């Protein structure tokens, strides 16, 4: 008996498929790969995969790409077949993150890739994740402020330094927090030149000349280390109100390069502020480094901030055992730092950002309903267990 699309989706729903899995299957239903898997793997016949008696049986070629396969079917295929190297290499990062630990290890071992426990993780601070750094250059006073619910974060800098902003600021900040995760307060060396720091440590582009970015990198790092962050959080008590205030500076002291490009006798270094180290120990938020790089390159600062915020919210949902939360898009517009002059423009840009985030974090289950973003409980992109193991490993490496 041939099944309709609705009946096929009902079968998967009965097997425990999530809402996001059903939505992906609905989109992929017309795909010949998806139809082949229905017929070969499950014996499900539809109008799109039915054959006349005696017709050659469908087979999955060893040269076939798995990149278009639905994650639910890919999981089953990996568990029941021996992958070729070409097939393993065709599995996308988005698919890889959706697989179970065992299936992911099978794919990675065939690719000669690192195991899940060795994935690179970057860390940020919860206050910055909730509000973000400035996206565009801040003109006028050396002061910038954002509010998210009961949290207000204020950035300020000396008059001779600019406030850090844009993609460079995000890369530098993530590196600083990630370094602080593994340090115990000792001096952190930055290398013999700014160029080496940017190209080797940050794995970023370095350009010179009239329109080069080397001066921008120098300004960004100096601004980040000279900036002060004040986080105020209002709350309620049984009788009255309260406010918590945290003042943070990243560096106790720092010495940067004499020359941005040529090696000098004295290495540049940073000594982290004790308060910053303490904040990192209690409020570090992990993220997948590969996803962060890809999203920042493909979608820009707002997409990057959206990913960081979503990873934190899904972690909160998982810890609280909540299954659903609704967030006003108007609130996101106000707290995001978007340059959109009106709400409709922001919503259009935000929807595009969500598409980029979904590519790198496909297990994030959400939908936009009218003027709200609805988040359904999803697997955190970096589990607390993996983050803890990574921190322990980084600290052990730093000791040696």
Secondary structure, 3 states (H helix, E strand, C coil): CCCCHHHHHHHHHHCCCCHHHHHHHHHHCCCHHHHHHHHHHHCCCCCCCCCCCCCCCCCCCCCCCCCCCCHHHHHHHHHHCCCCHHHHHHCCHHHHHHCCHHHHHHHHHHHCCCCHHHCCEEEEEHHHHHHCCCCCCCCCCCEEEEEECCEEEEEECCCCCCCCCHHHHHHHHHHHHHHHHHCCCCCEEEECCHHHHHHHHCCCCCCCCCCCCHHHHHHHHHHHHHCEEEEEEEEEECCEEEEEEEEEECEEEEECCCCCCCCCCCCEEEEECHHHHHHHHHHEEEEEHHHHHHHHHHHCHHHHHHHHHHHHHHHHHHHHCCCEEEEEHHHHHHHHCCCCCCHHHHHHHHHHHHHHHHHHCCCCEEEEECCEEEEECCCCCCCHHHHHHHHHHHHHHHHC
